[in-house]
Amino acid sequence: MSYWHALLLAIVEGLTEFLPVSSTGHMIIVANLLGIGQLPFTDTFITSIQFGAILAVVALYWRRFLQSFDFYLKLAAAFIPFGILGFLLKDVIEQLLKDVSVVAWSLLIGGVVLLFIDQLFKAPRKQVTTPNFAQAVKIGLFQCIALIPGVSRSAATIVGGLAQGFDRRSAADFSFLLAVPTMAVITAYQLYKTFKVAAPGANDVKLLLFGNVVAFIVALLAVKSFVDFVSRFGFRAFGLYRIVVGLVILIMLALGIPLQII
């Protein structure tokens, strides 16, 4: 992997990780178009640079993380359903991820849902700083849908917040906060599996540091822009975009282009 590859992948990660568009689908397309989709280090790199994206949320919402211990209990309550189900179904999830068509169809179906989500939740909404425990658990159950590759963790949790009566900004804010423990656990687990096989070399470490810095900067811009955009215009544009990406993957598969991230 070159620094040019690392730059492009980190930009894609930073842009898509917190948007309701599925970072997995984008990584599959970009990595394979770059010709590095089946390299072992690509998977390690993509997993590792999520840490930079996590730090972007912490930097933007650091005051929220200085709240009472009750705040962390609610984050834990929202994460636990995802954590338990993800652990129990990890082998099934890994098999689904190998079937790129699952990602494509998830993008398409999720895109259709986002096309109509604003009409579905158009009743007066409330601004919420932190959900109560019952709301946190329910949002956590929505997050479990994102165990299906291509669904988008961000989309699932935002819809979960809207279903609790939150306004768009509040739903997006809690989705980002919940991403920190969720992505931290996923990243740590993936890195453990990777480094258990082989530790990265000196050049690989430099690429990982570079990728994390780029992902951090891009994610900072993406999160701030997304909250402002969705508060004003809703989710329809993201629904249309997901449908296009899903169709692109299906077309690539139909043309016989092998798509895979190992």
Buried (B, 14 or more C-beta within 10 A) or exposed (E): BEEEBBBBBBBBBBBBBBBBBBBBBBBBBBBBEBEBBBBEBBBBBBBBBBBBBBBBBBEBBEEBEEEEEEBEEBBEBBBBBBBEBBEEBEEEBEEBBEEBBBBBBBBBBBBBBBBEBBEEBEEEBEEBEBBEEEBBBBBBBBBBBBBBBBBBBBBBBBBBBBBBBBBBBBBBBBBBBBBBBBBBBBBEBBBEEBEEEEEBEEEBEEBBBBBBBBBBBBBBEBBEEBBEBBEEEBBBEBBBBBBEBBBBBBEBBEEEEEBBBE
